[in-house]
Amino acid sequence: MEISTDPWLTRQEVADRLRTTGKTLANWATKDLGPRYVRLGGHGPARYRLSDVIAWENAQFADSGDAA
């Protein structure tokens, strides 16, 4: 089994990074719109892997339809 060194972020840390609110991220989570997350142990606060947040951010550019 490979051990990941990818840091886990709290919902608030991700919200700060995206300059939005934790409430917005929670709303996105109910609609499968935001970055992937887990509830470690099946319960507790949502945690986001930094690599998943970055991948989601990059996908937003790819899906925007803008020609850069």
N, C-alpha and C positions, 0 to 999 in steps of 0.2 A: 504494500500500500504506500502510495506517495503522500508525503506530508507537505501541505501547501504552506507557503510563507506569506501568501496573499493576505493583507490585513482585512479584518472585518470592521465595518463602519456601522455606527448607529443610524437610525432614521434621521436624527437631528444633524449628524455630521454630513450625511448625504444632502439634506435640505440646505444646509449652509453652503455646500459646494455648488449646488445648483441655483442658489439664491432664490429659494422658494421656502415653503413652510413644511413642517412635518405633517400637518393636516392635509396638504396637497398631495404629498407622497402617499399617505394612507388612502386617500381617495383614488389615486392612480392605481394603487395595489388592488383595490376592489374591482377595478375595471381592466386589469392586466395591461396597463399602459406604461408603467414606469420600469425602472431597473429590476432585475431579478432579485429576490430576497428569500431568506429562510427565517423560520423561527426555530432556533437551535433547541433540540429536544422536543420539537413539536409544539412548543408554547413559549411564552415570554415575548420580549420585544423583538421586533424585526431587525435582522442584521443583513448587511449588504457587503458582498465582496468587492473590493476596490476594482478588480479587473472586470466584474460584471457592470459596475457603474460606468467605467470608461467605455466598454463595448456598447452600452446603451447610448451614451453620449455620441459616440461615433456614428451609430445607426441613425441618430436624429438628423445628422448632416446628410447622410446618404439618402434618407427618405424625404428630405425637404423639397426636392425637385429643383433646387437652385443649381445653376451651372456656375461653379466657382472659377 
